[in-house]
Amino acid sequence: MKLRGIIVLVLTVLVLAVAIAPAFAQQYPNVSNLRPFSPEANFMSLPGYLRWLVFQQTAQWITYAEAARIVRQQLEAGR
């Protein structure tokens, strides 16, 4: 009986983890269509502007290096 309860608990946790995981996947705003240091980018670099946008959405700062990587990926995807 104990083993059955543990198995049910583990399976329940796994199902919930799979169902909830997409909600935690980070979606970053696309800034690849903006010009750096333009009024549309609030006179910031694209990584800087992305950091600011993410902070506005999540109240957490991503690093400049992470933002630069994301912008590079966005620019490459738009080619």
C-alpha positions in Angstrom: 0.0 0.0 0.0 2.8 2.4 0.8 4.6 1.7 -2.4 1.4 2.3 -4.4 0.9 5.7 -2.7 4.5 6.7 -3.5 4.1 5.7 -7.1 0.9 7.7 -7.4 2.5 10.7 -5.8 5.6 10.5 -8.1 3.4 10.2 -11.2 1.2 13.1 -10.1 4.3 15.3 -9.6 5.6 14.3 -13.0 2.3 15.1 -14.8 2.1 18.5 -13.0 5.7 19.3 -13.9 5.1 18.6 -17.6 1.9 20.6 -17.6 3.4 23.6 -15.7 6.9 23.7 -17.3 5.8 25.6 -20.4 4.5 28.4 -18.2 8.1 28.9 -16.9 9.7 28.9 -20.3 11.1 32.4 -20.8 9.9 34.2 -23.9 12.0 37.3 -24.6 10.7 40.3 -26.5 12.0 40.5 -30.1 14.2 43.6 -30.6 15.8 42.5 -33.8 13.6 44.9 -35.9 14.8 47.9 -34.0 17.9 50.1 -34.6 20.3 50.5 -31.7 20.2 53.9 -30.0 17.1 55.0 -31.8 14.0 56.5 -30.2 12.2 53.1 -30.6 15.0 51.5 -28.5 14.7 54.3 -26.0 18.2 55.4 -27.1 19.8 52.2 -25.7 21.8 49.5 -27.3 19.7 46.5 -28.3 21.0 44.3 -25.4 20.4 47.1 -23.0 16.9 47.7 -24.3 16.1 44.0 -24.0 17.4 44.0 -20.4 15.1 46.9 -19.6 12.1 45.2 -21.3 12.7 42.0 -19.4 13.0 43.9 -16.2 9.7 45.6 -16.9 8.0 42.3 -17.5 9.6 40.2 -14.7 11.1 42.6 -12.2 14.4 40.7 -12.6 17.5 41.8 -14.5 19.2 39.5 -17.0 22.9 40.0 -17.5 24.2 42.1 -20.3 26.0 39.0 -21.7 22.7 37.0 -21.7 20.9 39.9 -23.4 23.7 40.2 -26.0 23.4 36.4 -26.8 19.7 36.6 -27.2 19.9 39.7 -29.5 22.5 37.8 -31.6 20.2 34.8 -31.9 17.3 37.1 -32.8 19.3 38.9 -35.5 20.6 35.6 -36.9 17.1 34.2 -37.0 15.9 37.2 -38.9 18.4 36.9 -41.7 
